[in-house]
Structure formats: structure tokens, C-alpha cells
Amino acid sequence: MGRRKLLDEDQAKKELDSITKFSDKNQRLAWRRKRNRMDDLLKKMEPLNEEALKVILAKQPIMDEIEHVRQQMIKECVHPRDYLVHKGTHVLCKFCRSKIKVKS
Ligand SMILES: [Zn+2]
């Protein structure tokens, strides 16, 4: 990397211009219009992004509480009938993910 000499400013500018001139003026104009349209669309999105952020922030404490309650329910799981699946050698509780051995 260090092998490359720093270009002087004029040389660098000339090289950048030569790349730009590769496309004709109409192409460049059309592209710039699209870039402006892109900027407008992104600007249109801004208030929605702010709204989305507000929604995420409002959801967070509720999500935290849901997770807290869910963890308590797992800890105190009574293995309700409708969560039980018989796996042949054991019964799986789909709520707490416990494998429960059954005596036969
Ligand atoms: Zn369970």
C-alpha cells in the first residue's frame, strides 16, 4: 500500500474528471434527477422513521414485562395439558421445554 505515491491535486482532479466524462451529459443529468428523487423519497421517509422509533420505544417496556412474566411462568410451569406432546419415551412440555419421564 505504501508503495503508491500520493497524487498531486491537479493530477487527481484530472483523473476524476476523465471518469465523469465517460458518461454523456444527458446520462449524467438523468442520473442526477434520480438522485434528487431518491433524496426526496428518503426525506418523505424521515417522519415515518421517527414514528416507527416512537412505536418501538413504547413497545419496549411492555415487551420487557411480557418476557418477565413468561420467565416466571416457565419457572413455575404446571405443564398444562394442552402444551404436552407425547414423544414415545417421554412427554415434552412445549411451554417450558421440559422433558418429563413417564412411568409405564
Ligand atoms: Zn411445562
Boltz pocket constraint, residues with backbone or C-beta under 6 A from the ligand:
constraints:
  - pocket:
      binder: B
      contacts: [[A, 74], [A, 77], [A, 78], [A, 79], [A, 80], [A, 93], [A, 94], [A, 95], [A, 96], [A, 97], [A, 98]]
      max_distance: 6.0
